[in-house]
Amino acid sequence: MDDDWLPYDLKQRRQSRRQNSQRNQLKGWLPTLIFGSLGVVSIGVGIMEMGAGQMTELVCMRSVTKRLACSRTVTTGLIREPTIEIKNIEKSEIQQVGRKFRNAYRVILVTTDEEVPLTEHFKSDERESLEHIEQLNEFIQNDSEPKLELQVDDRAQSNLFGLMFISTGMLWVLMAIVVQIAVNRKSVLTQKVY
């Protein structure tokens, strides 16, 4: 638009407003970049966390000679780790770590040679660990049962944490969009000449 017909002071104000508008748009990109980056990182962490849940399967078989052999398979996301053979299990017990008010537990399989953890990680739910120990010890002591299958599925907890990260990331991205809209609106309003 040609500004030749405007008085000199109006031309100056219009130019000043255009420059301020351009500065505001440049200033608006920094918060947008920060909020958007935080959102993308948070969403990425959430997706990774959702794929980090583990499912542990323990299958114990009793041979004709009453010897006990178990195999443990851990599946993390879509990755299945090699099966570990555990022989000569004598009992199972609970392993506890933590402090006064916040403890974590996991099941340990005690063999004649070593102690093998059922899961790689600890959980805060003692009741579930005690149920697994009860099932295992009952199977070990009862020679008449030929097979025991036990599953420990921690994918639900991992998925919950992943969804929390993804939700937070979406809020950061939404905030980045709102900041950009607000800056653009302010720059449009400052361009109007009265």
N, C-alpha and C positions, 0 to 999 in steps of 0.2 A: 504494500500500500504506500502510496506517495504521501509524504508528510509536508510537502512544500506549502500547502495552503494554511497550515497551522501556525499560530504565533510561536515565536522563538522559545518562550518559557514552557509551553506545552510540548514542544518537540523535545526539549531537555528532559522533562518529566517522563515522557514516553520512552525515551532511550534509557533512562535510569531504571525504569520499571522492567524493561526487557533484560537489562543486565542483571538486575536483582533476581528476576525470574530464572535466568540461566544459572546463576549462582545457587539458588535454592534447589534447582534440579540436580546440580552436581552434589550438593550437600545431602540430598535425599538418597543418593546411591550408596553412601557409606553405611547407614543403618540397614538399608535393604540388603546389602552384601553381607553384613555381619549376621543379621537375623536369618537370611536365606542359607548361609553357610552352616550356621548352628542347626537349622532344620534338616538340611541334607545329611549332615554328620549323624544327627540323632536318629534319623530314619534308617540310615545304613547300619548303625549299631543295633537298632531294633530288629532289623532283618537278620543280622548275624546271630543275635541272641535267640531268635526264634528257631534257627537251625542248629543251635547248640544243645538242645535237650537230648538226654540220653535214655535209652531203654536197655536194661540189662536183663538177659534171660539166662537162667541157671537150670540145666537139665541134669538130674542125677539118676543114674541107673544102678541097680544092684545085680551083680552077676549070680550065676548059679552057686558059686562058692561063697556067696554073701559079701563079696568085696564091693566097695562103693566107689564109683567113678562119676565125676561130674564134669560138665563142660559149661563154661561161661562165655557168652557172646554179648558184646556191647555194641549197640548201634547208636551213632551220633548223627542226627539229621539223616542224610542219605548214605552215610559212610558206615559200613559194617567192619569192625575190627576183627582180626583173626581170632578164632575160638581158642580159649585157653583150657587145657585139660587139667583138672584138679583131682588127684588121687589120694586115698587114705585119709579121708576127712574123719576126724574124731568127734568134733562138736562145732557149734557156731556160738559166737558170743558178740556182745556189743562193744564197740569202741567209741569213746566219748572224748570230745575236745571242747574247750570253751572256758568260760568264766562262770562266776556265781549264777547270774540270771540268764545267760544266753549260751546254751550248750548246743552242740551238733553231734549227730550220731550216725554210725554206719555199722553194717553187719560184717563180721570177720569170720572166715572159715578157717578153723584150726586143723591143720594136718599133722602128721607125725614129723614133718620136716620144717614147716613154715606156717605163717599166718597169711592168708590171701583175702584181701577185701572183696566183698561182693560187688560194691560200686566204688568208683574212683573218688567220688565226692561224698561229703557229709550232708545230712539233712537235719532240719530242726525238729522233725516229727519223731519223737522217741517211740510213740505207740506203734507206728508202722514198722520200725526196726525190730521192736520186741515181737510183733506178730510173725515177721519173717524168721526170727530166731526160733520161735516156738515151733513153726512148721518144719524147719530144718532139723532141729534136735529130735522132734517126734519121729521124723522119717529115719534119721540115723539110728535111733534106738529100736524102731520097729522093723525087724528083719523080714516081715511078711509082705511089706509094700515093695513092689519092684521098681517103681518110678516116681519121681517128683519133678514137677515143672514149676518154676517160680519166676515171676516177672516183676521187675522194679521199673516203673515208668515215671520219669521225671520231665517229660515233655510239656505237660500242662503248666508247670511252674515256669519253665523257660519261655513258653509262649506268652504267658501273662507279662513277664518282664519285657519281652520283645514288643508286645502291644503298647505297653506303657511308654517305651522309648519312641515308638512310631507316632503315638498320639502327641507326645511332647514335640517331636519334630514337625508334625503337621501344624501345631500351634505356632511354632517359630516361623514356618513358611507363610502362614496366614498373616502373622504380624508383619513380615517383610512386604507382603502385598498391600496391606493396609497403609503402611508407611509410604510406599510408593504412590498409592492413590492420593493420600493426603498431600504429599509434596506436589504432585501434578495438579491437584485441584487448587492449591495455593498459588502455584505459578500461573494458572489460567486466570484466577481472580485478580492477580496483580497486573496482568496485561491489559485489563479493561481501562479505558480512559473515560473519565466522566466529564 
